[in-house]
């Protein structure tokens, strides 16, 4: 009897089924398997392990927190040369960790995931922050915290963060700085939330490029990762519809409507669902 190997989506599902010990690095690296099916994930993990081993020789754990942050930044941005991909910011490869490790070019969230893995290895209490418009990093200090830009390692002041927040959320532009709920936007992102943000970046890239085959692969992962987010089921339904997958589109639209009956777009979805059902007759 021939054993069938798990598909990339099957493997992803095993990684993200529970929040307990969620393997952020491996789950994030696995996103590339839709585009690079022969990718050896263990090689990716080994590459990061080797970087951690290089850091371990520097005995950073014995240093104060701020000194560790500075040393890590010198290593990550200076010696290794990680930085933003200025030539093609919207290249999907910027979200694929094995490519980022090879080219040393990426976007805030992919660079941030790698920085976090190294930070944890030197004992830093580091977290991702799903800041509007720009993924951030946060390191807890004995008193307070420091917010960093994953593209450069630069730290942000409260004033700089407030200015960025007001630029991303125009409705807050008239709010006084003293009353702006900045802390609400600096909460630590869970590993599941980080992977979801990576997938939604890819989702938007493929949507803009009208690449429905690649878009659908990303949406399968989002539905798997966020089974209670019915808007992802709806969006996947529209992509199935565009690709002519009638039965799959009907199933996704039905699931969406059964859980969010009063959604603003429920009428549009019901109308399309009726057309698809009529076409099946």
C-alpha positions as CSV (number, residue, x, y, z in Angstrom):
1,X,0.0,0.0,0.0
2,X,1.4,3.4,-1.1
3,X,1.6,6.0,1.6
4,X,0.6,9.5,0.5
5,X,2.7,12.4,1.7
6,X,0.8,15.2,3.4
7,X,0.2,18.2,1.2
8,X,1.7,21.6,2.1
9,X,-1.8,22.6,3.4
10,X,-2.1,19.4,5.5
11,X,1.3,20.1,7.0
12,X,0.4,23.7,7.8
13,X,-2.8,22.5,9.5
14,X,-0.8,20.3,11.9
15,X,1.4,23.3,12.8
16,X,-1.4,25.7,13.5
17,X,-4.1,23.5,15.1
18,X,-3.4,24.8,18.6
19,X,-2.0,28.0,20.2
20,X,0.0,26.0,22.7
21,X,3.7,26.0,21.6
22,X,2.7,27.5,18.2
23,X,5.8,27.1,16.1
24,X,6.0,30.6,14.6
25,X,9.2,30.2,12.6
26,X,8.2,26.9,11.0
27,X,4.6,28.0,10.3
28,X,5.9,31.2,8.7
29,X,8.5,29.4,6.7
30,X,6.0,26.9,5.5
31,X,4.0,29.6,3.6
32,X,6.5,29.3,0.8
33,X,5.7,25.7,0.1
34,X,2.8,26.7,-2.2
35,X,5.3,28.5,-4.4
36,X,8.3,26.3,-3.7
37,X,6.9,22.7,-3.1
38,X,10.3,21.2,-2.9
39,X,11.4,23.5,-0.1
40,X,13.2,21.8,2.8
41,X,11.8,23.4,5.9
42,X,14.3,21.7,8.1
43,X,17.0,23.5,6.1
44,X,15.4,26.8,6.9
45,X,15.2,25.9,10.6
46,X,18.8,24.8,10.6
47,X,19.9,28.1,9.0
48,X,18.3,30.1,11.8
49,X,19.8,27.7,14.3
50,X,23.2,28.4,12.9
51,X,22.7,32.1,13.3
52,X,21.6,31.5,16.9
53,X,24.7,29.5,17.5
54,X,26.9,32.3,16.2
55,X,25.2,34.7,18.7
56,X,25.6,32.2,21.5
57,X,29.4,32.5,21.3
58,X,29.0,36.2,22.3
59,X,27.5,35.4,25.7
60,X,24.9,38.1,25.3
61,X,22.7,36.7,28.0
62,X,25.1,38.0,30.6
63,X,24.6,41.6,29.4
64,X,21.9,44.1,30.3
65,X,18.7,44.1,28.1
66,X,19.6,47.3,26.2
67,X,23.1,46.1,25.5
68,X,21.7,42.8,24.2
69,X,19.3,44.7,21.9
70,X,22.2,46.8,20.5
71,X,24.4,43.8,20.0
72,X,21.7,41.9,18.3
73,X,21.0,44.8,16.0
74,X,24.7,45.1,15.0
75,X,24.7,41.4,14.2
76,X,21.3,41.4,12.3
77,X,21.5,44.6,10.4
78,X,25.2,45.2,10.3
79,X,27.1,41.9,10.0
80,X,24.3,40.0,8.3
81,X,23.0,42.9,6.3
82,X,19.2,42.4,6.6
83,X,17.2,45.3,5.2
84,X,14.1,46.3,3.3
85,X,13.8,45.1,-0.3
86,X,13.7,48.6,-1.9
87,X,13.8,47.3,-5.5
88,X,10.6,45.3,-5.3
89,X,8.7,45.7,-2.0
90,X,5.6,43.8,-3.3
91,X,7.5,40.7,-4.5
92,X,5.9,37.7,-2.8
93,X,9.5,36.4,-2.1
94,X,9.7,39.1,0.5
95,X,7.3,37.0,2.6
96,X,9.1,33.7,2.1
97,X,11.6,33.2,4.9
98,X,14.0,31.0,3.0
99,X,14.3,33.7,0.3
100,X,14.8,36.4,2.9
101,X,17.5,34.4,4.6
102,X,19.2,34.0,1.2
103,X,18.9,37.5,-0.1
104,X,18.9,39.4,3.2
105,X,16.0,41.4,1.8
106,X,12.4,41.5,3.1
107,X,9.6,43.5,4.5
108,X,8.9,44.4,8.1
109,X,7.1,41.3,9.2
110,X,9.4,38.7,7.6
111,X,12.5,40.5,8.9
112,X,10.6,40.8,12.3
113,X,10.0,37.0,12.5
114,X,13.7,36.3,12.0
115,X,14.7,39.0,14.5
116,X,12.4,37.6,17.1
117,X,13.9,34.1,16.8
118,X,17.3,35.5,17.4
119,X,16.1,37.8,20.2
120,X,14.5,34.8,22.1
121,X,17.8,32.9,21.8
122,X,19.6,35.6,23.7
123,X,17.0,35.8,26.4
124,X,15.1,38.9,25.3
125,X,11.4,39.1,26.1
126,X,10.5,40.1,22.5
127,X,7.2,40.2,20.7
128,X,5.7,41.2,17.4
129,X,3.3,44.2,17.4
130,X,0.6,44.4,14.7
131,X,0.8,48.2,14.5
132,X,-1.4,49.7,11.7
133,X,0.5,49.9,8.5
134,X,3.8,48.7,9.8
135,X,4.7,45.6,11.8
136,X,6.8,46.5,14.8
137,X,8.9,44.7,17.4
138,X,8.6,45.1,21.2
139,X,11.1,44.2,23.9
140,X,10.1,44.2,27.5
141,X,12.5,46.0,29.9
142,X,12.8,45.7,33.7
143,X,10.8,49.0,33.7
144,X,8.7,49.6,30.6
145,X,9.3,48.5,27.0
146,X,11.0,49.6,23.8
147,X,9.4,49.6,20.4
148,X,11.6,48.9,17.4
149,X,11.4,49.1,13.6
150,X,12.2,45.6,12.2
151,X,13.6,47.2,9.0
152,X,16.4,49.0,10.9
153,X,16.3,48.2,14.6
154,X,15.6,51.9,15.3
155,X,13.7,52.5,18.5
156,X,10.6,54.8,18.4
157,X,9.5,57.4,20.9
158,X,5.9,57.7,22.0
159,X,5.7,60.9,19.9
160,X,6.9,59.2,16.8
161,X,4.5,56.3,17.3
162,X,1.6,58.7,17.8
163,X,2.5,60.6,14.6
164,X,2.5,57.3,12.7
165,X,-0.7,56.1,14.2
166,X,-2.5,59.3,13.3
167,X,-1.2,59.0,9.8
168,X,-2.6,55.5,9.4
169,X,-5.9,56.2,11.2
170,X,-7.2,59.6,10.0
171,X,-10.1,59.4,12.4
172,X,-7.6,59.8,15.2
173,X,-5.9,62.8,13.7
174,X,-8.0,65.3,15.7
175,X,-7.6,63.3,19.0
176,X,-5.3,65.0,21.5
177,X,-2.0,63.1,22.0
178,X,-2.7,62.9,25.7
179,X,-5.9,60.9,25.1
180,X,-4.8,58.8,22.1
181,X,-5.1,55.2,23.1
182,X,-1.6,54.4,21.8
183,X,-1.2,51.4,24.2
184,X,-4.1,49.6,22.4
185,X,-2.0,49.5,19.3
186,X,1.1,48.2,21.0
187,X,-0.3,45.0,22.3
188,X,1.8,41.9,21.7
189,X,0.7,39.9,18.6
190,X,0.2,36.2,19.0
191,X,2.1,33.9,16.7
192,X,-1.2,33.1,15.0
193,X,-1.9,36.8,14.4
194,X,1.6,37.2,12.9
195,X,1.1,34.4,10.5
196,X,-2.3,35.7,9.6
197,X,-0.8,39.1,8.8
198,X,1.8,37.5,6.6
199,X,-0.9,35.6,4.7
200,X,-3.0,38.7,4.3
201,X,0.0,40.6,2.8
202,X,0.3,37.8,0.2
203,X,-3.5,37.8,-0.3
204,X,-3.5,41.4,-1.2
205,X,-0.5,41.0,-3.5
206,X,-2.2,38.2,-5.5
207,X,-5.5,40.0,-5.4
208,X,-4.0,43.2,-7.0
209,X,-2.2,41.0,-9.6
210,X,-5.5,39.1,-10.3
211,X,-3.6,35.9,-9.8
212,X,-6.5,33.8,-8.6
213,X,-4.7,30.4,-8.4
214,X,-2.1,31.8,-6.0
215,X,-4.7,33.8,-4.2
216,X,-6.7,30.6,-3.6
217,X,-3.8,28.8,-2.1
218,X,-3.3,31.6,0.4
219,X,-7.0,31.7,1.2
220,X,-7.0,28.0,1.9
221,X,-4.3,28.7,4.6
222,X,-6.2,31.6,6.0
223,X,-9.4,29.5,6.4
224,X,-7.3,26.8,8.0
225,X,-5.5,29.3,10.3
226,X,-8.6,31.3,11.2
227,X,-11.6,28.9,11.1
228,X,-13.8,31.3,13.0
229,X,-13.2,34.3,10.6
230,X,-16.1,33.9,8.3
231,X,-15.0,36.8,6.1
232,X,-12.1,34.6,5.0
233,X,-14.6,31.9,3.9
234,X,-16.6,34.6,2.0
235,X,-13.4,35.9,0.3
236,X,-12.4,32.3,-0.7
237,X,-15.9,31.8,-2.1
238,X,-15.5,34.7,-4.4
239,X,-12.1,33.3,-5.6
240,X,-13.7,29.9,-6.2
241,X,-16.4,31.6,-8.1
242,X,-13.9,33.5,-10.3
243,X,-12.1,30.2,-11.0
244,X,-15.4,28.4,-11.9
245,X,-15.4,26.2,-8.8
246,X,-19.1,26.3,-8.4
247,X,-19.6,23.7,-5.7
248,X,-16.8,25.1,-3.6
249,X,-18.1,28.7,-4.0
250,X,-21.6,27.6,-2.9
251,X,-20.2,25.8,0.2
252,X,-18.2,28.9,1.2
253,X,-21.0,31.3,0.6
254,X,-23.4,29.1,2.6
255,X,-21.1,28.9,5.5
256,X,-20.6,32.7,5.5
257,X,-24.3,33.5,5.4
258,X,-25.2,30.9,8.1
259,X,-22.9,32.7,10.5
260,X,-23.1,36.4,9.6
261,X,-26.7,36.8,8.4
262,X,-26.7,40.6,9.0
263,X,-23.5,41.4,7.3
264,X,-23.5,44.5,5.0
265,X,-22.7,42.4,2.0
266,X,-25.1,39.6,2.8
267,X,-27.5,40.7,0.1
268,X,-24.8,40.5,-2.6
269,X,-23.6,37.1,-1.4
270,X,-27.2,35.7,-1.4
271,X,-27.8,37.1,-4.9
272,X,-24.6,35.4,-6.2
273,X,-25.4,32.2,-4.3
274,X,-28.9,32.1,-6.0
275,X,-27.3,32.4,-9.4
276,X,-24.8,29.6,-8.7
277,X,-27.5,27.3,-7.4
278,X,-29.7,28.0,-10.4
279,X,-26.8,27.1,-12.7
280,X,-26.4,23.8,-11.0
281,X,-30.0,22.8,-11.8
